[in-house]
Amino acid sequence: MILAVCHYYLTTVTTLMLSVGDVAQLPWHIEMENKRLKAAKTCKICLEADVGVVLIPCGHIVCCRGCADLLSRCSLCGDYVTDTVKIYMN
């Protein structure tokens, strides 16, 4: 499950289907995708560091290592956190 969650976050990429008429909107699409990816990669607790751990047992990737050490429950689903696994994202 942990590998599936990591794979999901690492492969979240939006494919842009462009036609000749859509080329003018390309910078807007790229800017929006960039903001979405930065938000997905940012710790949802401190909003400063990059996410860096998988919470066990729920498998959510929502916070950095520093914030994970302070959590007893997942901030997304509310499950009790029994362990964490450090992840490395490019």
Secondary structure, DSSP 8 states (H G I E B T S, - for coil): -HHHHHHHHHT--------GGGGGGHHHHHHHHHHHHHHHHB-TTTSSSB--EEEETT----S-HHHHTT-SB-TTT--B--EEEE----
